[in-house]
Structure formats: structure tokens, C-alpha cells
Amino acid sequence: MPAGEIPPMGLGTWQNTGPRCADSVETALEAGYRHIDTAQLYDNEAQVGIGMERSEVPREEVTLATKVWVDRLTRNGVLESTAESLKNLRTDYVDILYVHWPGGTYSPEETLSAFDELVDDGRVRHVGVSNFTPALIEEARRHSQHPIYTNQVEMHPLLPQDEMRRYCVENDIHLVAYSPLARGRALELQEVREVAERRGATPAQVCLAWLLSRQNVFPVPKGTSRKHIEENIGALDLELTEEDLGDIDEIEERKRLISPPSLAPW
Ligand SMILES: NC(=O)c1ccc[n+]([C@@H]2O[C@H](COP(=O)([O-])OP(=O)(O)OC[C@H]3O[C@@H](n4cnc5c(N)ncnc54)[C@H](OP(=O)(O)O)[C@@H]3O)[C@@H](O)[C@H]2O)c1
């Protein structure tokens, strides 16, 4: 894997809480996942930490990401939130720390200089932003000493994010695709189902392989059961043809699923 690269398949954990979450994380690491995505908001960091500790995979092999919620984006809020996250996650550092949304107490100067402090003292390896537009990333870059490493945005066959992807490729920013299965909706699409049938794969694998065929895109599907977790990482072995990819590209329906009115910058 090239230096600075994110593992190709990540595990999403939103709405996976309690002991089940620890099991999912442990199962995912056993199945070969090396990127785990959580957030302060998800109320599961302690379970993620237990799952990571239970697995045999060395900490340094895993890209562990968490996010600071919008009510804690002042300097003190960022430092306190991250100290709590690290304690819950049972680790000394996270690989990516995200600004969860560019709203609430977010201030480019104050928030990003607190993120810089955390990078400087080794508690965070990379600065991430989530739900940012290119203009907001440009602003963030002017206020951050360290590079903006990732933007995590909703991306799936109903929201292909072509413009964002071009911007990220041009500016050397990893694009982490959240809700890559459109929270289950993409699995019902006729075009996705037809490609799945042709390839002897599942609809989830087709969505993920379509995302992976895009340069610089790193999906983080949520999977709770062993069945879903193993099926989803199986997408790494599925190679779609130009015809398959074209059929997904031609889906005309557009749908954004996550857009809280008080936070969404679009
Ligand atoms: N930064 C942000 O603001 C933000 C916003 C939303 C999401 N995220 C991140 O992105 C992750 C993924 O997004 P998401 O959870 O919204 O949605 P998603 O990954 O698109 O879809 C998850 C849903 O699909 C089901 N599923 C998973 N694998 C499947 C399979 N192989 N076959 C059939 N169904 C399958 C899951 O069921 P089971 O749970 O039963 O496996 C769950 O109901 C989140 O967990 C979170 O880490 C970030």
C-alpha cells in the first residue's frame, strides 16, 4: 500500500452500539478490514475499542477514525472530546480525526488550530473533514498547518459525487464514501441487481466494486452481522466490466439521504 493510503474497505459503525458493535469490529478485523470509522456522536467508541483490543491485529495496522461533533468544535471542546475518544477507544492516537459537519461551533481558525495541536503532539495522525464542500475545504486549508487528508461524504450510485471526486483527486485529498449502499436503497435498484446477477455477485458487492473502481474513493459500509461484513469485503475481488460500470453510471435517479437542515452546507 503506498504511504499515506487508506485501506480500500472500511467498516462503518453508525447505529451499531453495545456488545454487538465490539463483535462487528472484531469480526471485521478478522475478515481483513483495516479501517474502522466511528464518531463521538455514535456512542460506541468504547465498544470499538473493545473489538480492536480483542482482535489479534496490531494497532499500527489499522486506520482508526473518529469525529468531533458540532457542539465541541471550540479549542477546549476539540481537546476534551478527543481526550475522551482516545480513552474510550483504548488507544494513544487516532489515524484520522474529522470535523463531523461544518456547523454548530465550527470556526475554521479555532477548530483547525486545535486539530493542528493534536497532530503536533501525536494524538492525531491526520486531519479530516466531513460533509465539506470544495469551498469549505479551501477555507479549511488556509487555516490548517497540516494537510486536509480526507473529506468524508455521502456517495453511492444515487449520489455519484463526480465534482467532489475531481476536486479531491486534483488536491490530493482522500474521498471516504459514507452510506455507500445508500443505507440499503441502492440494493433495490434494477440496474444494480442486473449487474449482480450477471457477475454472480450480490447487489452490495456491486455498489462497493463500482465505488472502488473510482480513483481515490474509500468506502465505509456499515455491516453488523458476519454475513454482511464478509460479503462486503468480498467486493475487493469483484472486477466490473466497462459495460457493468456504464450501466451503474447511467442510473438517472438522484437521492441524498443525509442532509440535516441546520448543518448541511449545500
Ligand atoms: N460523516 C457522516 O456524517 C456520516 C453520515 C452517515 C454515515 N457515516 C459513516 O458511514 C457508514 C456507512 O453508512 P450508513 O451506515 O449510513 O449506511 P450504508 O453502509 O450505506 O448501509 C448500511 C445498511 O445496509 C445494510 N447492509 C450492510 N451490508 C449489507 C449487505 N451486504 N447486504 C444487505 N444489506 C447490507 C446494513 O445492515 P446491518 O447493519 O444489519 O449489517 C445497514 O442497514 C456509517 O456507519 C458511518 O460510519 C458517516
The ligand as a Tripos MOL2 file, in Angstrom:
@<TRIPOS>MOLECULE
LIG
   48    52     1     0     0
SMALL
NO_CHARGES

@<TRIPOS>ATOM
      1 N1        -19.7100   11.5760    8.2900 N.am      1 LIG1
      2 C1        -21.0020   11.4760    8.3470 C.2       1 LIG1
      3 O1        -21.7310   12.4710    8.5360 O.2       1 LIG1
      4 C2        -21.6330   10.1220    8.1750 C.ar      1 LIG1
      5 C3        -23.0110   10.0180    7.8940 C.ar      1 LIG1
      6 C4        -23.5340    8.7440    7.6970 C.ar      1 LIG1
      7 C5        -22.7130    7.6230    7.7590 C.ar      1 LIG1
      8 N2        -21.3880    7.7500    8.0680 N.ar      1 LIG1
      9 C6        -20.4900    6.5680    8.1780 C.3       1 LIG1
     10 O2        -20.6810    5.7320    7.0440 O.3       1 LIG1
     11 C7        -21.0460    4.4310    7.4870 C.3       1 LIG1
     12 C8        -21.9210    3.7290    6.4740 C.3       1 LIG1
     13 O3        -23.1020    4.4540    6.1890 O.3       1 LIG1
     14 P1        -24.5500    4.0270    6.7030 P.3       1 LIG1
     15 O4        -24.4210    3.2120    7.9300 O.co2     1 LIG1
     16 O5        -25.3410    5.2830    6.7420 O.co2     1 LIG1
     17 O6        -25.1660    3.1800    5.5070 O.3       1 LIG1
     18 P2        -24.7100    2.0140    4.4850 P.3       1 LIG1
     19 O7        -23.3840    1.4860    4.8300 O.co2     1 LIG1
     20 O8        -24.9420    2.5560    3.1200 O.co2     1 LIG1
     21 O9        -25.8460    0.9340    4.7290 O.3       1 LIG1
     22 C9        -25.9870    0.2540    5.9400 C.3       1 LIG1
     23 C10       -27.2160   -0.6220    5.8810 C.3       1 LIG1
     24 O10       -27.0390   -1.6250    4.8830 O.3       1 LIG1
     25 C11       -27.1050   -2.9200    5.4950 C.3       1 LIG1
     26 N3        -26.1000   -3.7890    4.8650 N.ar      1 LIG1
     27 C12       -24.7650   -3.7870    5.0240 C.ar      1 LIG1
     28 N4        -24.1830   -4.7130    4.2510 N.ar      1 LIG1
     29 C13       -25.1870   -5.3420    3.5880 C.ar      1 LIG1
     30 C14       -25.2310   -6.3990    2.6630 C.ar      1 LIG1
     31 N5        -24.1190   -6.9810    2.2370 N.pl3     1 LIG1
     32 N6        -26.4480   -6.8040    2.1920 N.ar      1 LIG1
     33 C15       -27.5790   -6.2110    2.6000 C.ar      1 LIG1
     34 N7        -27.6160   -5.1900    3.4750 N.ar      1 LIG1
     35 C16       -26.4120   -4.7490    3.9740 C.ar      1 LIG1
     36 C17       -26.7820   -2.6890    6.9530 C.3       1 LIG1
     37 O11       -27.3730   -3.7290    7.7240 O.3       1 LIG1
     38 P3        -26.6270   -4.3490    9.0240 P.3       1 LIG1
     39 O12       -26.2770   -3.2010    9.9130 O.co2     1 LIG1
     40 O13       -27.6760   -5.2460    9.5790 O.co2     1 LIG1
     41 O14       -25.4120   -5.0840    8.5520 O.co2     1 LIG1
     42 C18       -27.4500   -1.3350    7.1950 C.3       1 LIG1
     43 O15       -28.8340   -1.4730    7.3590 O.3       1 LIG1
     44 C19       -21.7420    4.7010    8.8270 C.3       1 LIG1
     45 O16       -21.9180    3.5360    9.5820 O.3       1 LIG1
     46 C20       -20.7970    5.7170    9.4040 C.3       1 LIG1
     47 O17       -19.6260    5.0810    9.9060 O.3       1 LIG1
     48 C21       -20.8460    8.9880    8.2480 C.ar      1 LIG1
@<TRIPOS>BOND
     1     1     2 1
     2     2     3 2
     3     2     4 1
     4     4     5 ar
     5     4    48 ar
     6     5     6 ar
     7     6     7 ar
     8     7     8 ar
     9     8     9 1
    10     8    48 ar
    11     9    10 1
    12     9    46 1
    13    10    11 1
    14    11    12 1
    15    11    44 1
    16    12    13 1
    17    13    14 1
    18    14    15 2
    19    14    16 1
    20    14    17 1
    21    17    18 1
    22    18    19 2
    23    18    20 1
    24    18    21 1
    25    21    22 1
    26    22    23 1
    27    23    24 1
    28    23    42 1
    29    24    25 1
    30    25    26 1
    31    25    36 1
    32    26    27 ar
    33    26    35 ar
    34    27    28 ar
    35    28    29 ar
    36    29    30 ar
    37    29    35 ar
    38    30    31 1
    39    30    32 ar
    40    32    33 ar
    41    33    34 ar
    42    34    35 ar
    43    36    37 1
    44    36    42 1
    45    37    38 1
    46    38    39 2
    47    38    40 1
    48    38    41 1
    49    42    43 1
    50    44    45 1
    51    44    46 1
    52    46    47 1
@<TRIPOS>SUBSTRUCTURE
     1 LIG1         1 GROUP 0 **** ****
